[in-house]
């Protein structure tokens, strides 16, 4: 049974179960709502890596301004909701370039018995957004062309998500889907998510299963039609929030094969604790472990270096909001390592936040970062990262925020990235976010 057949069957089942419930709502009983929302996010960044190439020339110093503009229209009544959002993102001065698209185009049907169906381009954000998230820090952010079916009620939430992507409607070679061409990051996606909130305990439990289909065309033989390879993810997320405490625990395991038919055996675990003794300040600490590949290829500059990996052990963070985790500099899980393999990551961190006045929030964090795999002729430590953040609400729907991060890297970091010179990395940014609702009417 292929994915389309499964999706059709699920859609039919939901429709049959919930047609009477949808029929109970009429246009006369519930008002219609029409809204127009705008969003402008402008962020200036300064990056000074302190890195030099093998000739001693500084090559990691950049300054630029990013901007994202969105305009969204929405329509809602009790059993129907529509959303269309246009988005442009780019760099100031990038004449005739940038990216313009529709980041959201979806319709959602709700039933009185808790069932719903949502179809179209939409944001998939679950739990702490480590695996599936909006990744709103990135200018393009994350959306998916998908159908989402589910039930929510009595403390239970059950969502089933399916997607089948193609680069075009061409019937000649249309089944080849190369994600490296800039298309959506998967050919097929089937996800099941279940969440339960215990009624008498401040405890929530989620379980996620994901089956991702990927292809990689054989560039050496264009006549070969690649097969879709499937990799699975299974895991859970638990939150416990008694009084002033908040504890989060997650564990995920990856199986199956990558697009090159290499078996996958990877896992990750995370623990985070937050303590808020007063509304103005709080403390947080945590630890992340993401498994890495055996014997990652780290040749010295000037040499090629090759190794055969018979199993993928480096955990893939899939489609999450990556900037929330593993250090604000995004140096390790958004940047690729040499040779395409990852040594994994260990991230121990703690921090504090303070709000001297209602509009102002100050935060500071420390990260100790290390690889998970053994790197030959090097220790596991990657270095220490220090983060300082501030945000101020200028007025309703207008927020100014800024941050500075300093990374003191080790010789292991230099070797993994094949840099000469020191590894003192500096990154500073300032951002203005404006998100007003400019029009709303009910009738």
HELIX and SHEET records of a PDB file:
HELIX    1   1 UNK A    3  UNK A   23  1                                  21    
HELIX    2   2 UNK A  179  UNK A  181  5                                   3    
HELIX    3   3 UNK A  322  UNK A  324  5                                   3    
HELIX    4   4 UNK A  338  UNK A  340  5                                   3    
HELIX    5   5 UNK A  411  UNK A  417  1                                   7    
SHEET    1   A19 UNK A 437  UNK A 442  0                                        
SHEET    2   A19 UNK A  33  UNK A  48 -1                                        
SHEET    3   A19 UNK A  61  UNK A  77 -1                                        
SHEET    4   A19 UNK A  80  UNK A  91 -1                                        
SHEET    5   A19 UNK A  99  UNK A 110 -1                                        
SHEET    6   A19 UNK A 115  UNK A 122 -1                                        
SHEET    7   A19 UNK A 144  UNK A 153 -1                                        
SHEET    8   A19 UNK A 156  UNK A 164 -1                                        
SHEET    9   A19 UNK A 188  UNK A 197 -1                                        
SHEET   10   A19 UNK A 203  UNK A 214 -1                                        
SHEET   11   A19 UNK A 229  UNK A 240 -1                                        
SHEET   12   A19 UNK A 245  UNK A 256 -1                                        
SHEET   13   A19 UNK A 266  UNK A 278 -1                                        
SHEET   14   A19 UNK A 281  UNK A 290 -1                                        
SHEET   15   A19 UNK A 345  UNK A 354 -1                                        
SHEET   16   A19 UNK A 360  UNK A 370 -1                                        
SHEET   17   A19 UNK A 381  UNK A 395 -1                                        
SHEET   18   A19 UNK A 398  UNK A 409 -1                                        
SHEET   19   A19 UNK A 424  UNK A 434 -1                                        
SHEET    1   B 2 UNK A 263  UNK A 264  0                                        
SHEET    2   B 2 UNK A 311  UNK A 312  1                                        
END                                                                             
